[in-house]
Amino acid sequence: MSRYEIRYGAVGGQGIVTAGALLVDIAVEKESKYAVESPTYTATVRGGPTKVDIIIDSERIIFPQATAIDFFLCTFQKPYELYKNRIKDDAIVIVDTNLVKDLGDTKNWKLFKVPIINETKKQLGNIVLTSVVTLAITQKLTNIVDFQNMIDYVKHWAPKEFYDLNMKAIEVGRSLV
Amino acid sequence: MSKKREVLQGNIIAAKAAVAAGCNFYAGYPITPSSEVAQYMSAELPKLGYDFIQMEDEIASLGACIGASLSGKKALTATSGPGFSLMQEHLGMAVIAEIPVVIINVMRGGPSTGLPTKPAQADMLQARWGTHGDHPIIALYPAFSDEIYSETIRAFNLSEKFWTPVILMMDEVIAKAHEDIEIPDQKEIAVFNGADHPLDEDLNIYDRQIGEIPPRVDFFKGYPIHIDSLEHDRHGWPTTDPALVDKMQTLRMQKIYSRLDEIIKFKEYRMEDAEIMIFSFGVSARAAIAAVDLARQQGIKAGLFQALTIWPFPERELKERFKRIKKVLTVEMNMGQMKLEVERVATDDVNTRALLRANGVPFTPAEVLQSLKEFVK
């Protein structure tokens, strides 16, 4: 594989920083790939617009910032407007059906409108699990990491008492796209 | 068996390397984008039986590090531009009194509180000349995760070896990015520890031959030694005697400048047949490496000189390259700092240019490529 760029946009608390961290950990620890992840920090992660850029490559990553994004997932209108730049014309773009309404120019994107937040709340009962739902959506659409490696890593990462819930979150994510 | 690769944030990599290098004291005042260094040390040092102190400000932070260092500790503090400004007074004290200490400065946009906390590379000359008076200084600047680790180790070793403050420069991009790294085994890391030095009755702690380094003498070993921020004689007592001042100035400068081979470090990328050279460091050097590859695809023979040691400036190394290469492009996130050094070193037949920006947005490889293309036109 060659350099692949992913961006998640959300508001703080929607779980994308965790999703990004999980994704690069799987890529590096399970698949010996190279990865750089740059999340926003400080006050913005507590309710403000949040972004995490992830670059995964089979070779060492030279430039550490996203310049041509292949995959963009966004769950809120304001971060969508703020971070809708450097996205490739033919990128895969996923937006939350209910929370990102005004899309503007969607170029030649492979666009998916998905009720991520509502379905997470409805089916899993806790918005915290958006992180794993996001991870599962990314894995299914990009195959950037292997499905089994994702399962194995989430099993190892999740606290025992939340193990089943996290596995269900993976199922929910996959069912949405 | 291959070692484990993992994803760690740049600041955490630096903190881990500090511990591996023998750091056993931290005093600091947290400031973004450097705070995770303090965060990590606050958790790890007490576990090892060492001290972490959160100070009231950055002036006190470096003061505490100096005190700890004088009593034999390997001390670290970490900050960003506003805090680094406050540290300048104590930085001078560490230089004149010849006290080892490592200061990490994760640069953000300035001046003053400036651009919290967008990346910059604009404290380059402050690192060199921020504290007043003539003085030598060592400053290092990694760009990749493995370099953050190795240069942090090197910062401690150089500090301990040369009895001088060493500044580890980083930019927000590399310090805040979480990147894959293979942390070396402790046994693979060469840690330099200055030998404890018994003193005779003369209590000479500073006099030595030019080019030599003062012996390690710690507080609390029973010697009535005096350490002063004033210019001093061989016992550390204040003096204004011109001949003695000359001597002490020379001793301090020459301990660094007569041993540059042990301090200067750099990396080159595709320089063998390069006709145009980029001079850069930190995140800008990473954009430059990618730009060199893009330029080569378009027939432009570009190469990169990436400085890992910023101060002392790799003057001799650049001069050597300017015998062959007549075009140099400096790429840096400031309004023209290290380009002044490049211009100073370049001979008259070398064409110099710079790609500069200080608005918090790092250069992309495409922008560096564009600048190369304009240069070769």
Chai-1 contact restraints between the chains, C-beta under 6 A:
chainA,res_idxA,chainB,res_idxB,connection_type,confidence,min_distance_angstrom,max_distance_angstrom,comment,restraint_id
A,V24,B,V7,contact,1.0,0.0,6.0,A-B,restraint_1
A,D25,B,V7,contact,1.0,0.0,6.0,A-B,restraint_2
A,V28,B,R5,contact,1.0,0.0,6.0,A-B,restraint_3
A,V28,B,V7,contact,1.0,0.0,6.0,A-B,restraint_4
A,V28,B,D180,contact,1.0,0.0,6.0,A-B,restraint_5
A,Y34,B,D180,contact,1.0,0.0,6.0,A-B,restraint_6
A,A35,B,D180,contact,1.0,0.0,6.0,A-B,restraint_7
A,V36,B,A177,contact,1.0,0.0,6.0,A-B,restraint_8
A,V36,B,E179,contact,1.0,0.0,6.0,A-B,restraint_9
A,E37,B,H178,contact,1.0,0.0,6.0,A-B,restraint_10
A,S38,B,A177,contact,1.0,0.0,6.0,A-B,restraint_11
A,T42,B,T32,contact,1.0,0.0,6.0,A-B,restraint_12
A,I62,B,R286,contact,1.0,0.0,6.0,A-B,restraint_13
A,I62,B,I289,contact,1.0,0.0,6.0,A-B,restraint_14
A,I62,B,A290,contact,1.0,0.0,6.0,A-B,restraint_15
A,F63,B,R286,contact,1.0,0.0,6.0,A-B,restraint_16
A,F63,B,A287,contact,1.0,0.0,6.0,A-B,restraint_17
A,F63,B,A290,contact,1.0,0.0,6.0,A-B,restraint_18
A,F63,B,P365,contact,1.0,0.0,6.0,A-B,restraint_19
A,P64,B,A177,contact,1.0,0.0,6.0,A-B,restraint_20
A,T67,B,T364,contact,1.0,0.0,6.0,A-B,restraint_21
